[in-house]
Amino acid sequence: MEKEEKKEGNKLKIDLIVEGVVIDRIERGQAPEVIKILGIKPGTDKVVSIAMNVSSKTMDRKDIVKIEGKELDPIEINKIAIIAPRARINIIKDTHVINKYDVKIPAVIEGLIKCQNPTCITRAVRDDNPSVPKEPVKTRFLTLNPKSKEPAFECDYCHSILTRQEAINALI
């Protein structure tokens, strides 16, 4: 069955996905970041729909991402939570929502955000080979104000604090 966009009046209708995921309630303008962290690149064979700056009863304006044939792993869900702390994930099977849940920013985030402090132990490299870390230390951030629209993240080692936007830019 071939899917295509349909125009009804002055609204564009996008067909339902059969199996996959819908990421709803993304802060407006953040859908491209969600696509980026999910590793979806031009030329993908997946059906991907992105709606940006659409009306919302609860958020004024929001973005939505629909991906056919995609399942999210816990790391991807945690990255989405950093980018869009109010996002809702809808799991689709046979065109029906079989599960939906709101993302939650973890209290402790390991290995997902690169510390921006060049003197942090997580960034220290060997003098004889700058591509090799001195210590095999995985980054570890503590979430500050996790229920806020703008949570911050504190490095557990050097105590540098990143804003949500800085954390988005530093996602590994």
C-alpha positions in Angstrom: 0.0 0.0 0.0 1.6 3.3 -1.1 1.3 6.2 1.3 1.2 9.8 0.2 0.4 13.2 1.7 -3.2 14.4 1.0 -4.5 17.9 1.0 -7.9 18.6 2.5 -9.0 22.2 2.3 -6.1 24.2 3.5 -4.6 21.4 5.7 -2.0 18.8 4.7 -2.9 15.3 6.0 -0.1 12.8 6.5 -1.0 9.1 6.5 -0.8 7.0 9.6 2.3 4.9 10.2 1.7 1.2 10.4 4.6 0.3 12.8 6.9 2.8 14.4 7.1 5.7 16.8 5.6 9.2 17.1 7.5 11.7 19.2 5.0 14.4 20.2 5.2 17.5 22.3 8.7 18.4 21.2 9.5 22.1 21.9 9.1 24.0 18.7 12.2 24.2 16.6 13.8 21.1 18.2 12.5 18.4 15.8 15.8 18.7 13.7 17.8 18.0 16.9 15.7 14.9 17.6 16.2 13.6 14.0 19.9 14.2 14.4 20.4 12.3 17.6 18.3 9.4 16.2 20.9 9.2 13.4 18.3 9.7 10.6 20.1 11.1 7.6 19.1 12.2 4.1 18.6 9.2 1.9 17.1 7.0 4.7 14.8 4.3 3.6 12.5 5.0 6.6 9.3 7.1 6.2 9.9 10.1 8.4 7.4 12.9 8.9 8.4 16.1 10.7 5.8 18.7 11.6 7.2 21.9 13.1 5.5 24.8 14.8 2.1 23.3 14.8 -0.7 24.4 17.1 -1.0 22.7 20.4 -3.6 23.1 23.2 -1.1 22.4 25.9 2.1 24.0 24.5 1.0 26.9 22.2 3.3 25.5 19.4 5.1 22.2 19.2 7.0 19.9 16.8 6.1 16.3 16.0 8.3 13.5 14.5 6.9 10.3 13.1 9.2 7.5 12.1 8.0 4.3 10.3 9.8 1.1 11.4 11.7 2.6 14.3 12.0 1.4 17.9 13.7 3.7 20.4 16.3 2.3 22.8 16.8 3.7 26.3 19.8 5.9 25.2 17.8 7.5 22.5 14.9 8.1 24.9 17.3 9.8 27.4 18.7 12.0 24.6 15.2 12.9 23.6 14.4 13.8 27.2 17.3 16.2 27.2 16.3 17.9 24.0 12.5 17.9 24.7 11.8 17.3 28.4 8.0 17.4 27.8 8.0 15.0 24.9 5.5 12.1 24.7 6.5 8.9 23.0 3.7 7.0 21.2 4.5 3.4 20.1 2.5 2.4 17.0 1.6 -1.2 15.9 -0.9 -1.9 13.1 -1.6 1.9 12.9 -2.8 2.0 16.6 -1.1 3.5 19.6 -0.3 0.6 21.8 1.7 2.5 24.4 2.4 6.1 25.2 4.5 7.6 27.9 6.2 10.9 28.8 9.9 11.1 28.7 11.7 11.8 32.0 15.2 13.3 32.3 17.2 10.8 34.4 18.6 12.1 37.7 22.1 10.8 36.6 23.2 10.8 33.0 26.2 8.7 32.1 28.1 8.8 28.8 25.6 10.9 26.9 26.9 14.5 27.4 30.5 15.6 26.8 31.8 17.9 29.6 32.8 21.3 28.2 35.5 21.9 30.8 38.8 21.2 29.1 40.4 20.3 32.5 37.7 17.8 33.5 39.0 14.3 34.1 36.6 13.0 31.4 38.5 15.2 28.9 42.1 14.6 30.1 44.2 12.9 27.4 47.7 11.3 27.5 50.5 13.7 26.7 52.2 11.2 24.3 48.9 10.4 22.5 46.2 13.1 22.6 43.6 10.7 21.1 43.9 8.4 24.1 42.2 9.4 27.4 44.4 9.4 30.5 41.7 7.7 32.5 38.8 5.6 31.2 36.3 7.8 32.8 32.7 7.9 31.4 31.0 11.3 31.7 28.5 11.6 34.5 26.1 14.5 34.9 23.6 15.2 37.6 20.3 16.7 36.5 19.4 20.0 38.3 15.7 21.0 38.3 14.5 18.0 36.2 10.9 19.1 36.2 11.8 22.6 34.9 11.3 23.6 31.3 15.0 24.5 31.4 16.8 21.9 33.5 20.6 22.2 33.9 23.2 19.5 34.2 26.2 19.4 36.6 29.3 17.4 35.9 29.8 15.0 38.8 33.6 15.3 38.5 34.4 19.0 37.9 31.0 20.5 38.8 30.7 22.5 35.6 27.1 23.3 34.9 25.6 23.1 31.4 22.3 24.7 30.4 19.9 22.5 28.5 21.0 24.0 25.2 24.6 23.5 26.0 23.8 19.9 26.9 22.0 19.4 23.6 25.1 20.8 21.8 27.3 18.4 23.8 25.3 15.2 23.2 27.7 12.4 22.3 
